[in-house]
Amino acid sequence: MKKKAAIITYGCQMNVNESAKIKRILQDMGYDITEDVSESDAVFLNTCTVREGAATQIYGKLGELKHIKEKRGMIIGVTGCFAQEQGEELAKKVKAIDIVMGNQNIGKIPQAIEKIESGDFKYVIYVGDEDELPPRLDADFDSKKTSYSTITYGCNNFCTYCIVPYVRGRERSVPMDQLLDEIKGFVEKGSKEIILLGQNVNSYGKDFENKDNFAKLLEEICKIEGEFIVRFMSPHPRDFTDELIEVIAKNDKIARSMHLPIQAGSSRVLGLMNRGYKKEEYIALAEKIKRSIPGSSITTDVIVGFPGETEEDFLDTIDVAKRVKFENAYMFMYSPRKGTKAAEMDGQIDQKTKKERLHRLIEVQNAISKEQSVSYIGSIQRVLAEGPSRKNPDVMCARTSTNKVVLFKGDPELEGEFINLKITDANTWTLYGDIVE
């Protein structure tokens, strides 16, 4: 009987991408992939450490796996940022763990499993090489139409609330020729959506001596033959250059959805966060993007209740939301992260105030998002059909260039095809449309 393995993923799209590579490695080793951990011979937790609460979730799952391991035996591996941060201490703390492996080391999974199966090792730890480029590993993604390409690893920004630079290392860019070969292969296999990943994608190439940069990479990708759309996440406002805006504006293959994390609307708080821009600079950039790239949308990330945030600072965030009119915003309460400068700052905000501010921001943003959605009614949108809706399999789901979800009635055979839809109705988050020629 073939062995079975399960992969549990926490966190960002980079982790989703790395989990796809882990899946391929395990399949090449002869494992069948399953979602049922109770019947697995090996389970890998691909972890996140951005928020303090992530640890509680991970330890809870490890406790569940420990009981299964005691009953039937299994190899338990922990990969990702939490593993990179904790290292050998994690294996010492949770005795059931066999493998602790950092972000750079997933290519060593076969060696790690071989060592554990030999019985000569209590546990195996691979958390080094965090400042080197990991090998390019093949992957099979869950979607037939979407492929992911990590173009940078690590981060040099050192925002005061973020642990990522400490666990993913300094910023390293993948050589452009490698990326173009990889993406060309995705398109030849039928991918219609290419998503470029990095902690700060638009700083791509800053570590190169040649003039390769993110704008040039996008331009070269658009020269690849085939019908596809390019998305990227997440750019940093500070590195969103005029050259980049110009390249996006003139290439229809690049999505008109710009995820531009602001994090806070107050220039004073942005300084405390070490974000590298001020409120008015961000607003000017957003206005330039909308002016230069007609039909584009802007989404964002916002943290409320950062240490020292006053009511006046918070109202600056509300003001930015109203002026920029984000199509969507991912809004969070500040959570102290051990090992970051912000966790040691004076002026920590109490939980009640953070919750109250978050509720007020959500209320404002929801009204803006509804207004933005309604503005699509009557327009014709070129969309990529994603397949049947998860909530209603009788209805098809698609996504616009601006990353809006559209529901429509159509043949499931349309999955993975570009079609035109006339938008007939909208609610806060979803559009509704009919197929048009």
C-alpha positions in Angstrom: 0.0 0.0 0.0 1.3 3.5 -0.9 2.1 5.9 1.9 -0.1 8.9 2.3 0.9 12.5 3.2 -1.1 15.6 4.2 0.0 19.3 4.0 -1.7 21.9 6.2 -1.0 25.5 5.1 -1.2 28.7 7.2 -0.6 32.3 6.1 0.2 34.1 2.9 0.2 33.2 -0.8 3.9 32.5 -0.7 3.1 29.7 1.8 0.4 28.4 -0.6 3.1 28.4 -3.4 5.6 26.6 -1.2 3.0 24.0 -0.1 2.4 23.2 -3.8 6.1 22.5 -4.1 6.1 20.3 -0.9 3.2 18.4 -2.4 5.2 17.7 -5.6 8.2 16.6 -3.6 6.2 14.2 -1.6 4.4 12.8 -4.7 7.8 12.3 -6.3 8.8 10.3 -3.2 5.8 8.0 -3.8 3.3 9.5 -1.4 -0.4 9.9 -2.2 -1.6 13.3 -1.0 -4.7 13.3 1.3 -6.6 15.9 3.3 -7.3 13.4 6.1 -4.5 13.6 8.7 -5.9 10.6 10.5 -4.8 8.3 7.7 -1.5 10.0 6.9 2.0 8.6 7.2 3.5 12.1 7.0 2.0 15.5 7.8 3.7 18.8 7.1 2.5 22.0 8.7 3.6 25.0 6.5 3.4 27.8 9.0 3.1 31.6 9.4 4.4 33.8 12.1 3.2 37.2 11.1 0.7 37.4 14.0 1.2 36.3 17.6 -2.1 34.3 17.4 -0.6 32.0 14.7 1.4 30.2 17.4 -1.7 29.2 19.3 -3.3 27.7 16.1 -0.1 25.8 15.2 0.4 24.3 18.7 -3.3 23.3 18.8 -2.9 21.4 15.5 0.4 19.8 16.8 -1.5 18.6 19.8 -4.1 16.9 17.6 -1.4 15.3 15.5 0.5 14.1 18.6 -2.5 12.0 19.6 -2.8 10.5 16.1 0.9 9.7 16.1 0.6 7.9 19.4 -2.1 5.6 17.9 -0.7 4.8 14.4 2.6 6.5 14.0 3.5 9.2 11.5 6.2 11.7 10.6 5.4 15.2 11.7 7.2 18.1 9.9 6.9 21.8 10.5 8.0 24.2 7.7 7.6 27.9 7.0 8.2 31.1 9.0 7.3 29.8 12.4 9.7 26.9 12.0 12.4 29.2 10.8 11.9 31.5 13.8 11.7 28.7 16.4 14.3 26.3 15.0 15.5 23.5 17.3 13.5 25.0 20.3 10.3 23.9 18.6 11.4 20.3 18.4 12.5 20.4 22.0 9.2 21.9 23.1 6.9 19.5 21.1 8.4 16.0 21.3 6.2 14.6 18.6 7.9 16.8 15.9 10.3 14.9 13.7 11.4 17.7 11.2 11.7 21.4 11.6 12.5 23.1 8.3 12.9 26.8 7.3 11.6 28.5 4.2 14.8 28.0 2.3 15.1 24.3 2.9 12.0 22.5 1.7 14.1 20.9 -1.1 15.7 18.8 1.6 12.5 17.1 2.6 13.6 13.7 1.1 16.9 13.7 3.1 15.0 14.7 6.2 12.4 11.9 5.9 15.2 9.4 5.1 17.1 10.4 8.3 13.9 10.0 10.4 13.0 6.6 8.9 16.6 5.4 9.5 15.9 5.6 13.3 19.3 7.2 13.9 17.9 10.7 14.5 15.6 12.0 17.2 14.6 14.9 15.0 16.1 16.7 12.0 16.5 20.5 11.9 17.1 22.5 8.7 16.8 26.3 9.3 20.0 27.6 7.7 20.8 29.4 4.4 18.1 32.1 5.0 20.1 34.6 2.9 20.5 32.3 -0.1 18.1 31.7 -3.0 16.3 28.4 -2.6 16.3 26.1 -5.6 13.5 26.5 -8.1 11.2 23.5 -7.5 8.5 22.3 -9.8 4.9 22.4 -8.5 1.4 21.3 -9.4 -1.0 24.0 -8.3 -4.6 23.2 -7.2 -6.0 25.3 -10.0 -5.6 24.3 -13.6 -5.7 28.0 -14.7 -3.6 29.7 -12.0 0.2 29.4 -11.4 2.4 31.2 -8.9 6.0 32.4 -9.3 8.0 33.7 -6.4 10.2 36.5 -7.8 11.8 37.7 -4.5 12.6 36.1 -1.2 13.1 38.0 2.1 12.6 41.7 2.9 14.8 44.7 3.6 12.1 47.1 4.9 12.1 46.3 8.6 8.7 47.7 9.4 8.6 48.0 13.1 5.6 45.7 13.5 6.8 42.9 11.2 8.9 39.8 12.0 9.2 38.7 8.4 12.8 40.1 7.7 14.0 38.2 10.7 12.7 34.9 9.6 12.8 35.1 5.8 16.2 36.9 5.6 17.3 39.8 3.5 15.8 40.5 0.1 17.0 38.3 -2.8 15.7 38.5 -6.4 15.5 35.5 -8.7 17.3 36.1 -12.0 15.0 37.2 -14.7 15.8 34.5 -17.2 14.8 31.8 -14.7 11.5 33.5 -14.1 10.7 34.0 -17.8 11.5 30.4 -18.5 9.3 29.3 -15.6 6.4 31.5 -16.6 6.6 30.5 -20.2 6.3 26.9 -19.1 3.2 27.8 -17.1 1.6 29.4 -20.1 2.5 26.4 -22.3 0.8 24.1 -19.8 -2.4 26.2 -20.1 -2.2 28.6 -17.2 -4.4 31.7 -17.8 -3.5 33.6 -14.6 0.1 34.2 -13.4 0.6 35.5 -9.9 4.0 37.0 -9.0 4.8 36.7 -5.3 7.3 38.4 -3.0 7.3 40.2 0.4 7.9 43.3 -1.7 7.5 42.4 -5.3 8.2 45.8 -6.8 11.6 46.1 -5.2 12.6 43.2 -7.5 16.1 43.6 -8.9 17.4 46.1 -6.4 20.1 43.6 -5.5 21.2 43.2 -9.1 24.1 45.0 -10.7 22.4 45.1 -14.1 19.3 47.2 -14.7 16.7 44.5 -14.4 13.8 45.7 -12.3 10.1 44.9 -11.7 8.9 47.1 -14.5 11.2 45.4 -17.0 10.2 42.0 -15.7 6.5 42.7 -16.2 7.3 44.1 -19.7 9.2 40.9 -20.6 6.4 38.6 -19.2 3.9 40.4 -21.4 6.0 39.5 -24.5 5.3 35.8 -23.9 2.9 34.5 -26.4 -0.5 33.4 -25.2 -3.7 34.7 -23.6 -3.2 35.2 -19.9 -3.3 37.8 -17.1 -0.5 38.8 -14.7 -1.2 39.7 -11.1 1.3 40.5 -8.4 1.3 40.8 -4.6 2.3 42.7 -2.6 4.0 45.9 -3.8 5.3 48.6 -1.4 4.0 52.1 -2.0 7.6 53.5 -1.7 8.7 51.4 -4.7 5.8 52.1 -7.0 7.7 54.0 -9.7 6.5 56.1 -12.6 8.2 53.5 -14.9 6.1 50.7 -13.3 2.9 52.7 -13.7 3.7 53.3 -17.4 4.4 49.6 -18.1 1.1 48.6 -16.5 -0.8 51.2 -18.4 0.4 50.1 -21.8 0.1 46.3 -21.3 -3.4 44.8 -21.2 -2.0 41.5 -19.9 -1.3 43.1 -16.5 -4.3 43.1 -14.1 -5.8 46.5 -13.2 -5.9 45.5 -9.5 -3.3 47.2 -7.4 -3.0 46.0 -3.8 -1.2 48.9 -2.1 -0.8 48.4 1.6 -1.0 51.7 3.5 -1.1 50.2 7.0 -2.0 53.6 8.6 -3.3 57.0 7.4 -1.4 59.1 9.9 2.1 60.4 8.8 3.2 60.3 12.4 2.2 56.6 12.8 3.6 55.8 9.4 6.9 57.1 10.7 6.7 55.0 13.8 6.0 52.0 11.5 9.1 52.8 9.4 7.0 52.7 6.2 9.0 55.3 4.3 6.2 57.5 3.0 3.7 60.1 4.4 -0.1 60.3 4.1 -0.2 62.9 1.4 2.5 61.0 -0.6 0.4 57.8 -0.5 -2.8 59.7 -1.6 -0.8 61.4 -4.5 0.4 57.9 -5.6 -3.1 56.4 -5.5 -4.4 59.4 -7.5 -1.6 59.0 -10.1 -2.3 55.3 -10.5 -6.0 55.9 -11.1 -5.3 58.7 -13.5 -2.7 56.9 -15.5 -4.3 53.5 -15.5 -8.0 54.0 -16.4 -10.3 51.4 -14.9 -7.8 50.4 -12.2 -8.8 49.6 -8.6 -6.8 49.9 -5.4 -7.1 47.7 -2.4 -5.1 47.9 0.8 -4.1 46.6 4.2 -4.7 48.6 7.4 -3.6 48.2 11.0 -5.6 50.0 13.7 -4.4 50.6 17.2 -0.7 50.8 16.5 1.3 51.9 19.7 0.8 55.6 20.2 -2.1 55.9 17.8 -4.3 58.8 18.9 -7.9 59.4 17.9 -6.6 62.1 15.5 -4.2 59.6 14.0 -7.1 57.1 13.5 -9.2 59.8 11.9 -6.4 60.3 9.3 -6.9 56.6 8.4 -10.6 57.2 7.9 -9.8 60.2 5.8 -7.5 58.3 3.5 -10.1 55.6 3.0 -12.7 58.2 2.0 -10.3 60.0 -0.3 -8.7 57.0 -2.1 -12.0 55.0 -2.1 -10.4 51.5 -1.8 -12.4 48.8 -3.5 -11.5 46.5 -0.6 -9.4 46.7 2.5 -8.0 44.0 4.8 -8.3 45.5 8.2 -6.7 44.3 11.4 -6.1 45.3 15.0 -2.5 45.7 15.9 -1.1 42.6 17.6 2.3 42.9 19.4 4.9 40.5 17.8 7.7 39.4 20.0 11.1 40.4 18.5 9.8 43.5 16.8 10.5 47.1 17.8 6.8 47.9 18.0 6.2 45.3 20.7 8.5 47.3 23.0 7.1 50.8 22.2 5.4 52.9 24.7 1.7 53.8 24.2 0.3 50.3 23.6 -3.4 50.6 22.9 -6.0 48.7 25.0 -8.0 46.0 23.3 -11.4 47.8 23.8 -10.1 50.9 21.9 -8.6 48.8 19.1 -11.9 46.9 18.6 -13.9 50.1 18.6 -11.7 51.7 16.0 -11.6 48.6 13.8 -15.5 48.5 13.9 -15.7 52.1 12.8 -13.2 51.6 10.0 -15.0 48.5 8.7 -18.3 50.4 8.7 -16.8 53.2 6.6 -14.9 50.8 4.2 -18.0 48.6 3.7 -20.0 51.6 2.5 -17.2 52.6 0.1 -16.8 49.0 -1.2 -20.6 48.9 -1.9 -20.4 52.2 -3.7 -17.5 50.9 -5.8 -19.3 47.7 -6.7 -22.4 49.5 -7.8 -20.3 51.6 -10.1 -19.7 48.5 -12.3 -23.4 48.0 -13.1 -24.0 48.5 -16.8 -20.4 48.0 -17.8 -19.0 45.1 -19.8 -16.1 43.3 -18.1 -13.6 40.9 -19.6 -13.3 38.2 -16.9 -11.6 34.9 -16.3 -14.1 32.1 -15.5 -12.9 30.3 -12.4 -15.5 27.5 -12.3 -18.7 26.7 -10.3 -19.3 28.9 -7.2 -18.4 27.1 -4.0 -21.7 28.3 -2.4 -23.9 27.5 -5.4 -22.5 25.0 -7.9 -25.3 25.9 -10.3 -23.7 29.3 -10.8 -20.4 30.1 -12.3 -17.8 32.3 -10.7 -15.4 34.6 -12.5 -12.9 37.4 -11.7 -12.4 40.8 -13.4 -9.1 42.4 -14.1 -9.7 44.5 -11.0 -10.1 41.3 -9.0 -13.8 41.6 -8.4 -15.8 38.4 -8.1 -18.6 38.0 -10.6 -21.3 35.4 -10.5 -23.1 34.4 -13.7 -25.1 31.5 -15.3 -23.0 29.6 -17.8 -21.6 26.3 -18.9 -19.0 24.8 -16.5 -16.9 24.1 -19.7 -16.1 27.8 -19.6 -13.7 27.3 -16.7 -10.4 28.8 -17.5 -11.7 30.9 -20.4 -11.8 34.6 -20.9 -15.3 35.9 -21.6 -17.2 39.1 -21.6 -19.9 39.8 -19.0 -22.4 42.7 -18.7 -22.7 43.6 -15.0 -26.4 43.7 -14.0 -26.3 43.9 -10.2 -23.9 44.2 -7.3 -23.7 43.9 -3.6 -20.8 45.0 -1.3 -18.3 42.3 -2.4 -19.8 40.5 -5.5 -21.0 41.5 -8.9 -23.6 39.7 -11.0 -23.6 39.5 -14.8 -24.7 38.0 -18.1 -22.6 36.6 -20.9 -22.3 38.9 -23.9 -20.5 38.5 -27.2 
